[in-house]
Amino acid sequence: MKNDIKLFEQKKIRSVYDEENDIWYFSVVDVIAILIEKDYQTARKYWNKLAERLRNEGANESVTNCHRLKLEAADGKKYLTDVATAETMLRIVQSVPSPKAEPIKQWLARVGYERMKETVDPALSIDRARENWQKLGHSEKWIQQRMMGQETRNKLTDYWKTHEITKDEEYAILTNIIHQEWSGLSVQEHKRLKGLKSQNLRDHMSEAELIFTALAELTTRQVAESEQATGMKENKKAARRGGNVAKIAKERFEEETKQKVVTDENYLPATQRRKKLAAKD
């Protein structure tokens, strides 16, 4: 976990980056304070009442049961504080009447992650993604494969969403199981192999890595659908089976082509690539 401070209109919002799962968390009270334009203590009381009201209204647990992480307070000490992902924060913002709500949503879209951007403006997200991939040097063929893989991923997460997978960490755990099964590496280990930090792993995959990732996720969804897998226990089993199918296909591919699918290749700028190579020496 890495603590950070992000600014919205010169106001500080404490944040934490979870490197293992590639997720940003933001202080709920800091965002509430901006929305209601009050001090921290008033915002904390407002959030407590809001969370209680949302629970009474039967709001999604991901909104009211936020993570609690240690963040540095004004006195320099660290205290457990409610934090939320960008996606969860969007739901909270929608519950607070404020002229700052729309600017905060746009701010979250910029500093959040891909799923958040798609929630705010799907078409804009796709156009921006294509432009970023082109800047990284990807071919149109690679971009098409990346987008097809994303569609496969979206169908899988849609299935999870309707079968009792609701928390961000549950999505991360299932994704990691699939990845570990087919590639032999966890998501974080694969990122380290490529010399990545906060970058999206899929944006730095080869065409073959994208294809086998998509095969693993497609198979996982179809196994889950055939078994009507519900909840973490059943979906973990489906994830292992789906990943294993792609693993077998990968091993056959490597045997026939004499090429490794998982590599340390990336699309980092030349300066970052040199740093990565120097770190290996």
C-alpha positions, -999 to +999 in steps of 0.1 A: +000+000+000+013+035-009-002+066+006-006+097-015-023+131-016-044+141-046-057+176-052-092+187-063-094+224-068-064+228-044-082+208-017-064+176-005-079+142-008-059+115+009-055+083-012-039+049-011-027+029-040-029-009-036-001-021-058-010-058-054-045-053-069-038-022-089-066-002-072-068+034-059-087+041-026-099+076-016-108+090+018-146+092+019-147+120+045-122+141+024-145+139-006-176+145+016-160+176+031-155+190-005-191+182-015-207+198+016-181+226+018-176+220+056-147+211+079-135+175+085-154+169+117-187+181+102-180+159+071-173+129+093-206+133+111-224+138+077-209+106+064-219+086+094-255+097+090-254+092+053-240+056+056-267+048+081-294+062+058-281+042+029-280+010+049-316+016+060-326+021+024-310-012+015-281+003-005-255-020-020-231-032+007-201-020-013-213+016-007-219+014+031-192-012+040-162+008+029-126-004+035-108+011+065-071+019+060-047+040+081-043+075+067-023+104+081-044+130+099-037+167+105-018+159+137+007+137+118-006+105+132-022+077+112-058+066+120-081+040+105-103+059+080-131+049+056-118+047+021-135+037-012-126+028-047-134+053-075-164+033-086-178+031-050-171+068-045-191+076-075-222+060-059-216+079-027-212+112-045-246+106-062-262+105-028-249+139-018-268+170-032-240+194-040-229+217-069-195+200-065-209+166-074-204+167-111-168+182-109-159+155-084-173+128-107-151+141-136-121+143-113-126+107-102-129+097-138-094+112-145-077+097-114-096+065-112-093+034-133-107+020-165-140+007-152-148+040-136-141+058-169-164+035-187-192+041-161-190+079-166-187+079-204-182+046-222-178+060-257-152+086-245-133+059-227-130+037-258-118+066-279-093+076-252-081+041-248-075+036-286-056+069-287-034+058-257-027+024-273-016+041-305+007+064-286+023+033-270+031+020-304+004-007-307-007-018-342-043-018-353-043-056-351-032-055-315-058-028-306-085-050-321-073-079-301-072-058-269-108-046-274-120-081-281-103-092-249-120-064-230-154-074-243-147-110-231-136-096-197-167-074-194-190-104-200-172-123-173-175-095-147-211-090-157-217-126-148-199-123-115-219-092-107-252-111-110-239-141-091-230-126-057-196-112-065-199-076-053-167-065-037-137-051-056-113-074-038-134-104-048-130-094-085-093-091-079-090-125-062-109-143-090-089-125-117-057-134-100-067-171-098-074-172-135-042-155-144-021-177-121-036-208-135-029-201-172+003-181-170+020-196-139+024-160-124+002-139-103-009-106-119+016-087-097+044-111-106+036-107-143+037-069-139+071-071-121+084-093-149+076-066-174+089-038-151+055-022-146+042-004-116+009+014-118+004+007-155-023-016-168-008-051-174-030-058-204-018-026-222+017-042-221+008-077-231+019-093-264-008-105-288-003-140-276-007-130-239-039-112-247-053-142-266-046-166-238-059-142-212-091-139-232-093-177-236-090-182-199-117-156-191-140-169-218-137-205-206-142-194-170-175-176-178-188-206-198-178-230-171-195-207-145-226-204-166-229-242-172-225-248-134-245-217-124-216-208-101-227-184-074-206-168-047-168-169-042-164-206-035-181-218-066-166-190-088-131-198-076-136-234-089-148-221-122-118-197-124-093-225-118-109-247-145-111-218-170-075-209-163-064-245-166-079-249-201-059-219-213-028-233-196-031-266-216-036-246-248-006-224-240+017-254-233+007-269-267+012-235-284+047-232-269+055-268-279+045-262-315+060-227-320+091-230-297+081-196-283+073-186-248+039-169-244+047-150-211+075-126-217+091-095-201+084-074-232+065-042-226+055-009-243+071+015-219+087+046-232+124+042-241+137+059-210+116+037-187+127+006-207+163+015-202+158+018-164+141-016-164+171-032-182+196-014-159+177-027-128+182-063-141+220-059-145 
